[in-house]
Amino acid sequence: MGYGIGAFLLALGLILALAVQDAISGVDLTTAGWILAAVGAIALVLTAVTLNSRGRGSRIRTTSTHSDGSQTVRETRSDLG
């Protein structure tokens, strides 16, 4: 989802849950607000975890020069978790 949508849902949910006093027939705005706030918070956490896990690991590039002058490049990646 991304940080933007997560923050939007969290803010909208908190506004509905804490600040809106109106009523819609058949809809509990307070409960809907808390649900949206929870979904927004989960979206923020999942986005942070996903973006953090992409940067983990290391890449090692090894260049070998052969006797005929040609080179071989080998790249290996190790994941840390």
N, C-alpha and C positions, 0 to 999 in steps of 0.2 A: 504494500500500500504506500508506504512512504511516511516521512515525518509530517508532511503537510496535512494529509487526510487524517492521520491519527490525532494531530493537534486540533483539527477542525471538529472531529467527532467528540473529542474530550470537552472542548469548550462548549459546543452546542448542548451536549448532555448535561453539563454542569449548569448551564443557563436554564434549561428546562427543569432540572431537578430542584434548583435552589431559588430561582428568581421569578419564574412564571407563575402567576396566580390564577390565570384563566382556566377554564375547563372545557373539554370537548366531550361530547356525549359518547360514552363507551370507551374512552381512552384515558388512562391514568397518566398524565404528563410527567408526574414525578417519577414513576417507575420507568417510563420510556426514557426519561433523561438519565437515570442511573444506568440503564442498559447501554445507552449510547456512550456515556462516560467510560464505562468498563470496556466496551469495544475499542474506543479510542486509546485508552491506556494500554490495552493488549497490543494494538497496532503499533504504538510507539516502542514498546519493549521488543516486539518481534522484528521491527525494522532495525533497531539498534543491534540486536543479536545477529541478524543476517548480515548487516554491513560490516560488523566487527569480525565475523568468521571468514569473510572473503579475504581479508588482509593477512590472515595467519599463514604460516608456512614460510619456507624459504626456497629460493631457486639458486642452484649452483650451475654455473656455466664453465665448462672445461674445454680448452682449446688444445688440441694435439697437433704438432707439426711433424710431418713424416719426412723421411730422408729425401724424397723426391721433391720436397717443397710444398706439397699439398697440405691442407689443414682440415682437420675434422673437429667440428664443434658439437659438444654433447651437453645437453641441458637436462638437469634432474631437478625434481621438485619434491620437497618433503613437507608433509602436512603435520602440524603440531597440535593435533587435537581434533 
